[in-house]
Amino acid sequence: MYLDKIKQLITQSGIFLTDQEIKNLEITDFGLGEFSKIGLTIHTYLNTNRCCAKELIMLPHQTCPEHAHPSSLTKLGKEETFRCRYGKISIFIQGTDTPKSSVSPPNNGERYYTVFHEVVLKRGEQLTLQPDTKHWFQAHGSGAVVSEFSTNSDDLTDVFTDIRINRFSFL
């Protein structure tokens, strides 16, 4: 249902994925059943013990819910850099709240969003987040394609503010 729009966004970004890579896209609604509102499409190029590279494809106004990548006793949390390849995206992090944000948390889920310092990325701009940084992000009206470069990605240890989230709920 959403695959045509996802493929269109990838094409508009100028990124080429093979048919097999398109077939293997990770499309998650985070277990909330509202993919067009709260969801994310992920293509993972690689994820080793030391580094990870992904494309994050987001429909217009789609939100990736608030979460953090915590450190443990044996491993530092994930450091990640987001680079906008297409569209525009608002990333919210800890810091002084942005008084007039350009986007809002999804309706009926506002209580699960607690950080409101907005950083808007346009095509060619990037932002690096340190480990343990609580964050969430939302695509603007044309959708977005964002490259993520990070240390090892261990989604099992991600901590979401909304306890209803199931990171491994796929469409």
Phi and psi in degrees as GROMACS dihedral restraints (atoms count N, CA, C in turn):
[ dihedral_restraints ]
;  ai    aj    ak    al  type     phi  dphi    fc
    3     4     5     6     1   -97.5    20    10
    4     5     6     7     1    -9.5    20    10
    6     7     8     9     1   -60.2    20    10
    7     8     9    10     1   -37.7    20    10
    9    10    11    12     1   -62.6    20    10
   10    11    12    13     1   -43.3    20    10
   12    13    14    15     1   -66.3    20    10
   13    14    15    16     1   -39.6    20    10
   15    16    17    18     1   -62.2    20    10
   16    17    18    19     1   -46.2    20    10
   18    19    20    21     1   -63.4    20    10
   19    20    21    22     1   -37.3    20    10
   21    22    23    24     1   -62.8    20    10
   22    23    24    25     1   -43.8    20    10
   24    25    26    27     1   -62.6    20    10
   25    26    27    28     1   -42.3    20    10
   27    28    29    30     1   -61.2    20    10
   28    29    30    31     1   -45.8    20    10
   30    31    32    33     1   -61.8    20    10
   31    32    33    34     1   -45.1    20    10
   33    34    35    36     1   -62.7    20    10
   34    35    36    37     1   -27.5    20    10
   36    37    38    39     1   -75.7    20    10
   37    38    39    40     1   -17.1    20    10
   39    40    41    42     1    86.5    20    10
   40    41    42    43     1     4.7    20    10
   42    43    44    45     1   -90.6    20    10
   43    44    45    46     1   136.4    20    10
   45    46    47    48     1  -106.2    20    10
   46    47    48    49     1   126.0    20    10
   48    49    50    51     1  -118.6    20    10
   49    50    51    52     1   141.2    20    10
   51    52    53    54     1   -70.3    20    10
   52    53    54    55     1   166.3    20    10
   54    55    56    57     1   -58.0    20    10
   55    56    57    58     1   -39.5    20    10
   57    58    59    60     1   -65.4    20    10
   58    59    60    61     1   -40.0    20    10
   60    61    62    63     1   -65.4    20    10
   61    62    63    64     1   -39.5    20    10
   63    64    65    66     1   -62.0    20    10
   64    65    66    67     1   -44.0    20    10
   66    67    68    69     1   -61.0    20    10
   67    68    69    70     1   -32.6    20    10
   69    70    71    72     1   -93.5    20    10
   70    71    72    73     1     8.7    20    10
   72    73    74    75     1   -56.5    20    10
   73    74    75    76     1   140.3    20    10
   75    76    77    78     1   -92.7    20    10
   76    77    78    79     1   112.9    20    10
   78    79    80    81     1  -115.5    20    10
   79    80    81    82     1   110.3    20    10
   81    82    83    84     1  -119.1    20    10
   82    83    84    85     1   141.7    20    10
   84    85    86    87     1  -107.0    20    10
   85    86    87    88     1    10.2    20    10
   87    88    89    90     1    57.6    20    10
   88    89    90    91     1    21.8    20    10
   90    91    92    93     1    78.6    20    10
   91    92    93    94     1     6.2    20    10
   93    94    95    96     1   -97.5    20    10
   94    95    96    97     1    -8.6    20    10
   96    97    98    99     1    69.7    20    10
   97    98    99   100     1    20.2    20    10
   99   100   101   102     1  -130.8    20    10
  100   101   102   103     1    57.4    20    10
  102   103   104   105     1   -52.6    20    10
  103   104   105   106     1   -42.2    20    10
  105   106   107   108     1   -66.3    20    10
  106   107   108   109     1   -21.7    20    10
  108   109   110   111     1   -99.5    20    10
  109   110   111   112     1   -47.2    20    10
  111   112   113   114     1  -129.2    20    10
  112   113   114   115     1   105.9    20    10
  114   115   116   117     1  -177.8    20    10
  115   116   117   118     1   178.2    20    10
  117   118   119   120     1  -163.1    20    10
  118   119   120   121     1   142.0    20    10
  120   121   122   123     1  -112.8    20    10
  121   122   123   124     1   131.0    20    10
  123   124   125   126     1  -127.8    20    10
  124   125   126   127     1   131.9    20    10
  126   127   128   129     1  -114.0    20    10
  127   128   129   130     1   121.8    20    10
  129   130   131   132     1  -100.7    20    10
  130   131   132   133     1   118.2    20    10
  132   133   134   135     1   -75.7    20    10
  133   134   135   136     1   -46.4    20    10
  135   136   137   138     1  -158.6    20    10
  136   137   138   139     1   153.8    20    10
  138   139   140   141     1  -150.5    20    10
  139   140   141   142     1    96.7    20    10
  141   142   143   144     1  -105.0    20    10
  142   143   144   145     1  -176.2    20    10
  144   145   146   147     1   -65.1    20    10
  145   146   147   148     1   -19.6    20    10
  147   148   149   150     1  -112.8    20    10
  148   149   150   151     1   -27.5    20    10
  150   151   152   153     1  -151.1    20    10
  151   152   153   154     1   164.6    20    10
  153   154   155   156     1  -147.8    20    10
  154   155   156   157     1   143.6    20    10
  156   157   158   159     1  -136.4    20    10
  157   158   159   160     1   130.8    20    10
  159   160   161   162     1  -140.8    20    10
  160   161   162   163     1   160.9    20    10
  162   163   164   165     1  -112.0    20    10
  163   164   165   166     1   132.0    20    10
  165   166   167   168     1  -108.7    20    10
  166   167   168   169     1   120.0    20    10
  168   169   170   171     1  -111.2    20    10
  169   170   171   172     1   126.1    20    10
  171   172   173   174     1  -127.5    20    10
  172   173   174   175     1   131.7    20    10
  174   175   176   177     1   -67.8    20    10
  175   176   177   178     1   163.6    20    10
  177   178   179   180     1   -53.8    20    10
  178   179   180   181     1   129.9    20    10
  180   181   182   183     1    63.8    20    10
  181   182   183   184     1    13.5    20    10
  183   184   185   186     1   -76.9    20    10
  184   185   186   187     1   143.6    20    10
  186   187   188   189     1  -116.7    20    10
  187   188   189   190     1   137.2    20    10
  189   190   191   192     1   -96.9    20    10
  190   191   192   193     1   120.1    20    10
  192   193   194   195     1   -64.1    20    10
  193   194   195   196     1   160.7    20    10
  195   196   197   198     1   -62.4    20    10
  196   197   198   199     1   133.5    20    10
  198   199   200   201     1  -160.9    20    10
  199   200   201   202     1   172.7    20    10
  201   202   203   204     1  -141.5    20    10
  202   203   204   205     1   161.1    20    10
  204   205   206   207     1  -114.8    20    10
  205   206   207   208     1    89.7    20    10
  207   208   209   210     1   -75.7    20    10
  208   209   210   211     1   154.7    20    10
  210   211   212   213     1   -81.0    20    10
  211   212   213   214     1   156.0    20    10
  213   214   215   216     1  -122.6    20    10
  214   215   216   217     1  -176.2    20    10
  216   217   218   219     1   -64.2    20    10
  217   218   219   220     1   -27.4    20    10
  219   220   221   222     1  -111.1    20    10
  220   221   222   223     1    -8.4    20    10
  222   223   224   225     1  -148.6    20    10
  223   224   225   226     1   133.6    20    10
  225   226   227   228     1   -69.8    20    10
  226   227   228   229     1   144.1    20    10
  228   229   230   231     1   -62.7    20    10
  229   230   231   232     1   172.0    20    10
  231   232   233   234     1   -73.5    20    10
  232   233   234   235     1   129.2    20    10
  234   235   236   237     1   -96.6    20    10
  235   236   237   238     1   134.1    20    10
  237   238   239   240     1  -141.5    20    10
  238   239   240   241     1   145.0    20    10
  240   241   242   243     1  -116.5    20    10
  241   242   243   244     1   128.5    20    10
  243   244   245   246     1  -105.1    20    10
  244   245   246   247     1   127.9    20    10
  246   247   248   249     1  -123.1    20    10
  247   248   249   250     1   120.4    20    10
  249   250   251   252     1   -75.2    20    10
  250   251   252   253     1   123.5    20    10
  252   253   254   255     1  -101.4    20    10
  253   254   255   256     1   -27.3    20    10
  255   256   257   258     1  -154.3    20    10
  256   257   258   259     1   144.1    20    10
  258   259   260   261     1    78.0    20    10
  259   260   261   262     1  -151.6    20    10
  261   262   263   264     1  -144.8    20    10
  262   263   264   265     1   143.7    20    10
  264   265   266   267     1  -138.4    20    10
  265   266   267   268     1   140.4    20    10
  267   268   269   270     1  -102.5    20    10
  268   269   270   271     1   124.9    20    10
  270   271   272   273     1  -110.4    20    10
  271   272   273   274     1   128.5    20    10
  273   274   275   276     1  -108.1    20    10
  274   275   276   277     1   131.0    20    10
  276   277   278   279     1  -134.9    20    10
  277   278   279   280     1   173.8    20    10
  279   280   281   282     1   -65.6    20    10
  280   281   282   283     1   146.1    20    10
  282   283   284   285     1   143.7    20    10
  283   284   285   286     1  -171.1    20    10
  285   286   287   288     1   -65.1    20    10
  286   287   288   289     1   128.7    20    10
  288   289   290   291     1   -57.6    20    10
  289   290   291   292     1   140.0    20    10
  291   292   293   294     1   -81.8    20    10
  292   293   294   295     1   120.0    20    10
  294   295   296   297     1   -62.5    20    10
  295   296   297   298     1   -42.6    20    10
  297   298   299   300     1  -124.0    20    10
  298   299   300   301     1    80.7    20    10
  300   301   302   303     1   -68.9    20    10
  301   302   303   304     1   150.8    20    10
  303   304   305   306     1   -82.7    20    10
  304   305   306   307     1   -12.7    20    10
  306   307   308   309     1  -138.1    20    10
  307   308   309   310     1   170.3    20    10
  309   310   311   312     1  -132.5    20    10
  310   311   312   313     1   159.2    20    10
  312   313   314   315     1   -61.2    20    10
  313   314   315   316     1   156.5    20    10
  315   316   317   318     1   -58.6    20    10
  316   317   318   319     1   144.0    20    10
  318   319   320   321     1   -58.4    20    10
  319   320   321   322     1   147.2    20    10
  321   322   323   324     1    67.3    20    10
  322   323   324   325     1    11.7    20    10
  324   325   326   327     1  -135.0    20    10
  325   326   327   328     1     9.1    20    10
  327   328   329   330     1   -54.3    20    10
  328   329   330   331     1   -33.5    20    10
  330   331   332   333     1   -66.3    20    10
  331   332   333   334     1   -14.8    20    10
  333   334   335   336     1   -94.6    20    10
  334   335   336   337     1    10.0    20    10
  336   337   338   339     1  -122.6    20    10
  337   338   339   340     1   118.9    20    10
  339   340   341   342     1  -123.8    20    10
  340   341   342   343     1    -8.9    20    10
  342   343   344   345     1  -115.4    20    10
  343   344   345   346     1   134.3    20    10
  345   346   347   348     1  -136.7    20    10
  346   347   348   349     1    25.7    20    10
  348   349   350   351     1   -87.2    20    10
  349   350   351   352     1   109.7    20    10
  351   352   353   354     1   -91.7    20    10
  352   353   354   355     1   132.7    20    10
  354   355   356   357     1  -121.4    20    10
  355   356   357   358     1   118.9    20    10
  357   358   359   360     1   -96.4    20    10
  358   359   360   361     1   125.6    20    10
  360   361   362   363     1  -109.2    20    10
  361   362   363   364     1   128.3    20    10
  363   364   365   366     1  -104.6    20    10
  364   365   366   367     1   170.0    20    10
  366   367   368   369     1   -47.4    20    10
  367   368   369   370     1   127.5    20    10
  369   370   371   372     1    90.3    20    10
  370   371   372   373     1    -4.7    20    10
  372   373   374   375     1  -101.9    20    10
  373   374   375   376     1   154.0    20    10
  375   376   377   378     1  -143.4    20    10
  376   377   378   379     1   162.4    20    10
  378   379   380   381     1  -143.5    20    10
  379   380   381   382     1   135.0    20    10
  381   382   383   384     1  -107.8    20    10
  382   383   384   385     1   130.8    20    10
  384   385   386   387     1  -109.1    20    10
  385   386   387   388     1   135.5    20    10
  387   388   389   390     1   -80.2    20    10
  388   389   390   391     1   161.5    20    10
  390   391   392   393     1   -54.0    20    10
  391   392   393   394     1   151.3    20    10
  393   394   395   396     1    71.6    20    10
  394   395   396   397     1    10.9    20    10
  396   397   398   399     1   -85.4    20    10
  397   398   399   400     1   117.1    20    10
  399   400   401   402     1   -70.6    20    10
  400   401   402   403     1   134.5    20    10
  402   403   404   405     1  -158.0    20    10
  403   404   405   406     1   160.2    20    10
  405   406   407   408     1  -150.7    20    10
  406   407   408   409     1   161.0    20    10
  408   409   410   411     1  -147.6    20    10
  409   410   411   412     1   156.9    20    10
  411   412   413   414     1  -143.3    20    10
  412   413   414   415     1   134.7    20    10
  414   415   416   417     1   -74.6    20    10
  415   416   417   418     1   150.9    20    10
  417   418   419   420     1   -85.0    20    10
  418   419   420   421     1  -166.5    20    10
  420   421   422   423     1   -61.3    20    10
  421   422   423   424     1   -23.6    20    10
  423   424   425   426     1   -98.2    20    10
  424   425   426   427     1     4.9    20    10
  426   427   428   429     1    81.0    20    10
  427   428   429   430     1  -177.9    20    10
  429   430   431   432     1  -156.6    20    10
  430   431   432   433     1   151.0    20    10
  432   433   434   435     1  -125.1    20    10
  433   434   435   436     1   125.1    20    10
  435   436   437   438     1  -129.2    20    10
  436   437   438   439     1   128.6    20    10
  438   439   440   441     1   -85.2    20    10
  439   440   441   442     1   137.4    20    10
  441   442   443   444     1  -117.8    20    10
  442   443   444   445     1   125.5    20    10
  444   445   446   447     1  -117.8    20    10
  445   446   447   448     1   127.3    20    10
  447   448   449   450     1  -152.3    20    10
  448   449   450   451     1   173.9    20    10
  450   451   452   453     1   -72.0    20    10
  451   452   453   454     1   179.5    20    10
  453   454   455   456     1   -46.0    20    10
  454   455   456   457     1   136.1    20    10
  456   457   458   459     1  -100.5    20    10
  457   458   459   460     1   116.8    20    10
  459   460   461   462     1  -122.1    20    10
  460   461   462   463     1    83.7    20    10
  462   463   464   465     1   -61.2    20    10
  463   464   465   466     1   -20.9    20    10
  465   466   467   468     1   -63.3    20    10
  466   467   468   469     1   -26.4    20    10
  468   469   470   471     1   -99.4    20    10
  469   470   471   472     1     0.2    20    10
  471   472   473   474     1   -61.2    20    10
  472   473   474   475     1   141.6    20    10
  474   475   476   477     1  -114.9    20    10
  475   476   477   478     1   115.5    20    10
  477   478   479   480     1   -96.2    20    10
  478   479   480   481     1   141.7    20    10
  480   481   482   483     1   -64.4    20    10
  481   482   483   484     1   -38.0    20    10
  483   484   485   486     1   -85.9    20    10
  484   485   486   487     1   111.3    20    10
  486   487   488   489     1   -70.4    20    10
  487   488   489   490     1    -9.7    20    10
  489   490   491   492     1   -77.3    20    10
  490   491   492   493     1   -13.3    20    10
  492   493   494   495     1   -64.8    20    10
  493   494   495   496     1   134.6    20    10
  495   496   497   498     1  -121.9    20    10
  496   497   498   499     1   101.5    20    10
  498   499   500   501     1   -59.9    20    10
  499   500   501   502     1   -23.1    20    10
  501   502   503   504     1  -106.6    20    10
  502   503   504   505     1    33.5    20    10
  504   505   506   507     1   -97.7    20    10
  505   506   507   508     1   111.5    20    10
  507   508   509   510     1  -112.4    20    10
  508   509   510   511     1   149.6    20    10
